[in-house]
Amino acid sequence: MALIDDTHDILADLIAFPTVSSDSNLELIAYAADYLGELGARTHVMIDHTGHKANLFATLGPEVDGGIVLSGHSDVVPVEDQDWSSDPFRLREADGLLYGRGSCDMKGFIAASMAVAPRYAAQKLTRPLHFSFTFDEEVGCLGARQLVDDLARLELRPSVAIIGEPTEMRIIEGHKGCCEYTTRFTGFEGHASAPDAGVNAVEYAVRYVARLMELREALKARAPAASRFDPPWTTVQVGRLTGGVAHNVIPGHCSVDWEMRPVTEADRLFVRSRIEAYVADELLPAMRAVSADADIVTEVIGEVAGLEPVDDNEARRIVAELTGANGADVVAFGTEAGLFQAFGMSAVVCGPGSIAQAHKPDEFVSRDQLQSCLDMLCGLERKLTA
């Protein structure tokens, strides 16, 4: 059977695991670990502190440093309130397109990586080939953050990482960071007829959001002159504001989910320092003048480094040779690549499918894109057996 057909079958299995970030991914990880383990791979299943999530790091070839990592995240975004034409957790094929949640983001790449594994298991590799399948990328790259710590503990030192996010097989050598926060406001409830006697958590949250929007505008003037990103500046976005119980009750609690995509570390520090000063100097004193128990607390959901374009990038050279690409791009969306780079690997993002399909109903990846990915992965042979 052709590799594309193997990939199709594996992808069908992967999509059938409903690995939404809020749920466990253990069944998928066990499936992949069994598959690669039967091929002779050395597998490490790394359970998180909850016991409900895990990373898989599996290796074919010699136990030496300098291996090549094929990396994909196992989690997917929710399907609630989306109008799907078919069951999102059952692979459907029509006109050369493979539909299902995670088909392009990014179980298609994982399936292709697993499909080529028997090919490499049958060869005498001189350089290790690693498979890295992580949890909770969609909610702050939590799995990859744990993974690099575990790799350091195990003294595993790969040198190249190919992260198979959907890029239509374009080489991505840089992207912005991704920082996600939840800020919680504790006020003082009361009757709406006497608003000055309470601390309205929703109103203070709105003031906080307004300050974030002011900082968002200020960031536009801080865009580096040579920035290749679109937009070229650091962005700030508010995803959700939740609070209150009724029209006539002063709300005692509110929360704001927001994110920042920094071009530079200096921008991240600029936003954090300005918003923290606004809270300490203006919001909290006003709230506590009414209630000493009022508070504002920000939880860091994830602060993931961007992928910095560098002149000397072995991963870029390898993928360019395999795909025939003449250049590399940058993108605004975030990936786990910056964590691999910070660990000391050269890294690029390159995988099948389009980011335009990700997170949407009727998400799909085409067979043609999967075949292009398989061609690239099979081409690694000369890098692993030389």
CORZI-V721624 format. One record per backbone hydrogen bond with DSSP energy under -1.0 kcal/mol. NH is the residue of the N-H (numbers start at 1). CO is the residue of the C=O. If there is no record, write none. Layout:
[[NH/CO] [NH/CO]]
This chain:
[[6/2] [7/3] [8/4] [9/5] [10/6] [11/7] [12/8] [13/9] [14/10] [15/11] [16/12] [17/14] [19/17] [20/18] [21/76] [23/20] [29/25] [30/26] [31/27] [32/28] [33/29] [34/30] [35/31] [36/32] [37/33] [38/34] [40/37] [41/36] [42/59] [44/57] [46/55] [48/53] [51/48] [55/46] [56/133] [57/44] [58/131] [59/42] [60/129] [64/62] [66/157] [68/128] [69/160] [70/130] [71/162] [72/132] [74/134] [76/19] [82/79] [84/82] [90/87] [92/99] [94/97] [97/94] [98/365] [99/92] [100/363] [101/88] [103/100] [107/102] [110/106] [111/107] [112/108] [113/109] [114/110] [115/111] [116/112] [120/116] [121/117] [122/118] [123/120] [125/123] [126/384] [127/384] [129/60] [130/68] [131/58] [132/70] [133/56] [134/72] [140/137] [141/137] [142/136] [143/135] [145/141] [146/142] [147/143] [148/144] [149/145] [150/146] [151/147] [152/148] [153/149] [154/150] [156/151] [159/67] [160/67] [161/346] [162/69] [163/348] [164/71] [167/351] [168/353] [169/351] [170/167] [172/349] [173/329] [175/307] [177/262] [178/304] [179/260] [180/302] [181/258] [182/299] [183/256] [184/297] [185/254] [186/295] [187/252] [188/199] [192/248] [194/191] [197/194] [198/195] [199/188] [201/251] [204/200] [205/201] [206/202] [207/203] [208/204] [209/205] [210/206] [211/207] [212/208] [213/209] [214/210] [215/211] [216/212] [217/213] [218/214] [219/215] [222/219] [227/224] [235/261] [237/259] [239/257] [240/257] [242/255] [244/253] [249/246] [250/190] [254/185] [255/242] [256/183] [257/240] [258/181] [259/237] [260/179] [261/235] [268/264] [269/265] [270/266] [271/267] [272/268] [273/269] [274/270] [275/271] [276/272] [277/273] [278/274] [279/275] [280/276] [281/277] [282/278] [283/278] [284/279] [286/282] [287/283] [288/284] [289/285] [290/287] [291/287] [294/291] [295/186] [297/184] [299/182] [301/180] [302/180] [304/178] [307/175] [317/313] [318/314] [319/315] [320/316] [321/317] [322/318] [323/319] [324/320] [329/171] [331/174] [339/336] [340/336] [341/337] [342/338] [343/339] [344/341] [345/340] [346/159] [348/161] [349/172] [350/163] [357/354] [360/357] [365/98] [367/96] [370/366] [371/367] [372/368] [373/369] [374/370] [375/371] [376/372] [377/373] [378/374] [379/375] [381/378] [383/380] [384/380] [385/381]]
